[in-house]
Amino acid sequence: MTELLPTQRPLSGPQLEALLAPLGRPAHTWLMSGGTFSAVQGVELDSGETVVVKTSVPEALDAAGRSRLLGYEHDLLRAERDHLALVAELPDVPAPRVLAEDFSRAIADVDALVMTLAPGMPWDSAQDVMAPEANARAFEEVGHVVAALAATTGSRFGLPARDFALGGATMRGFMSALIASAADDARAWGVDIEADRLHAAVESAGDALDQVETPSLVHADLWHGNVLVDPQTGEVTGVVDFERSLFGDPLWGLAGGETHASGAFEAAKVRGYEAATGRPLVMDRAAERRVALYRLWSMAVQLVEIHPRGFSGDWIAGHEASIRANRERLHAILDV
């Protein structure tokens, strides 16, 4: 049995029956592995179809009065629903389709989203057995996906949840709000994310951020675990977990899958992106500074989330060491 994290609230049998009534009766259910935030359940219906049920994280406070949701994580499931509606119009993005939803809290004390099951194997599980050319193809197709998403634009920068509570009229304004939120989370959980240097990094990257004039749709968490592939060919058969999508700089989409990095993007991914956009990717000094800031924010979040999510294990020491090493190189890029 997959062990639940403190943030995960799967639905009971009767709750699943109520939610899925318009689609059929559950014949078999299981908790899907791999997720570290929301609970995700697989459900085989009496028709033989398999669907995915994803629930939001409870808003309840812990004994110390802290939410297990970080500042940017509120109402993410509703945001994912809205993002999937946009992505449904994009033929080059193989994302799940929404089949049913419940945001009324009438069935359970969490929100619930029912989606189609994306085919394929998680890339993080498959990559070690895939041929080099298959992995290269997967990277290229992820580049295609990033470009396809970026063609969809919004009217405001930021995370759409709660009417862009973490957003702004400019990319600089959005990043300032996002970094301030991360600093608040770090204080609440007693984690040193070097907040002063993060705030300085926003100032350092300010002019570079101002060059981003159009809020493009970005999947900001496009790591291998959120990409499904055919291990034999490397074809990308599914892209999942759009809850952390945002409107901002398309470069963030290329950086989103490289969470412990401080150098150039994977070359095959860049090739795919360039092929899809029809123009070369320009990584000048301003672009490098923006990417460094996005990566610094991601690493700050990764340090903090260990605590509200209740992570444990020997892997944490290496995880934190990798972040510290990359963070120093990113600070150097931003001169902070």
ABEGO torsion letter per residue (X at the ends): XBBBBAABBBBBAAAAAAAAAAAEBBABBBBBBGBABBBBBBBBBAAGBBBBBBBBBBABBBAAGBBABBAAABGAAAAAAAAAAAAAABAABBBBBBABBBAAGAABABBBBBBBBBBEBBAAAAAAABBAAAAAAAAAAAAAAAAAAAABBBABBEBABGGGABBBABAAAAAAAAAAAAAAAAAAAGBBAGAAAAAAAAAAAAAAAAABABBBBBBAABBAAABBBBAAAGBBABBBGAAABBBBBAAAAAAAABABBABBBBAAAAAAAAAAAGBBBBBBAAAAAAAAAAAAAAAAAAAAAAAAAGBBEAAAAAAAAAAAAAAAAAAAAAGX
